[in-house]
Amino acid sequence: MGTLILEIPDDIADAIRLPPKEVDRELHKELALALYQCGVLSSGKVSSLAGMTRWEFEDFLGLHRVRRHYTDENLEEDINYARSHV
């Protein structure tokens, strides 16, 4: 897995009102949400980035009232998933 390091100024890091152990996880979720909203990554990729299952990420999108991008690729993934679980 590649590593990307994002440096956040101390004053901003201090302003994040989350327990220190939750900051990394929450920032991953928010980054995933933003990348999905911009159409940069598919729901499968962003759910992995967020550390969630695809279905958990779908719920997360709903909580944030984000419109879903459902592409032909998503349809193909869903069909393949359904066929493999029959």
C-alpha positions in Angstrom: 0.0 0.0 0.0 1.3 3.4 -0.8 1.6 6.0 1.9 0.6 9.6 1.6 1.5 11.9 4.4 -0.6 15.0 5.0 0.9 17.6 7.3 -1.6 19.6 9.3 -0.5 22.7 11.1 -0.5 22.3 14.9 -3.2 25.0 15.4 -5.6 23.2 13.1 -4.8 19.8 14.6 -5.5 21.2 18.0 -8.8 22.7 16.8 -10.1 19.3 15.7 -12.5 18.4 18.5 -12.1 14.7 18.5 -10.4 12.3 20.8 -6.8 11.8 19.5 -7.5 8.1 18.8 -10.4 9.0 16.5 -8.8 11.7 14.5 -7.1 9.5 11.9 -10.2 7.4 11.3 -12.5 10.4 11.0 -10.2 12.2 8.6 -10.0 9.1 6.4 -13.8 9.0 6.4 -14.1 12.7 5.5 -11.4 12.4 2.8 -13.3 9.5 1.3 -16.5 11.4 1.4 -14.9 14.4 -0.4 -13.2 12.2 -3.1 -16.5 10.4 -3.7 -18.5 13.7 -4.0 -16.0 15.0 -6.5 -16.2 11.8 -8.6 -12.5 11.0 -8.1 -13.0 7.5 -6.7 -15.7 4.8 -6.9 -17.7 3.8 -3.9 -15.7 0.6 -3.6 -12.4 2.5 -3.4 -13.6 5.2 -1.0 -15.2 2.7 1.3 -11.9 1.0 1.6 -10.2 4.3 2.3 -12.8 5.1 4.9 -12.2 1.7 6.6 -15.8 0.7 6.0 -17.7 -1.9 4.0 -19.3 -0.6 0.9 -22.7 -0.9 2.6 -21.5 1.0 5.7 -20.2 3.7 3.4 -23.5 3.9 1.6 -25.2 4.5 5.0 -22.5 7.2 5.7 -23.3 8.9 2.4 -27.0 8.9 3.4 -26.2 10.5 6.7 -24.4 13.3 4.9 -27.1 13.5 2.2 -24.6 12.9 -0.6 -26.0 11.9 -4.0 -24.8 8.5 -5.1 -22.9 8.1 -8.3 -24.1 4.8 -9.8 -22.1 4.0 -12.9 -22.0 1.1 -15.4 -19.0 -0.2 -13.4 -21.0 -0.2 -10.2 -23.8 -2.1 -11.9 -21.3 -4.6 -13.2 -19.8 -5.0 -9.7 -23.3 -5.5 -8.2 -24.3 -8.1 -10.9 -21.0 -10.0 -10.3 -21.5 -9.9 -6.6 -25.1 -11.2 -6.9 -24.0 -14.0 -9.2 -21.3 -15.1 -6.9 -23.6 -15.3 -3.9 -26.5 -17.3 -5.4 
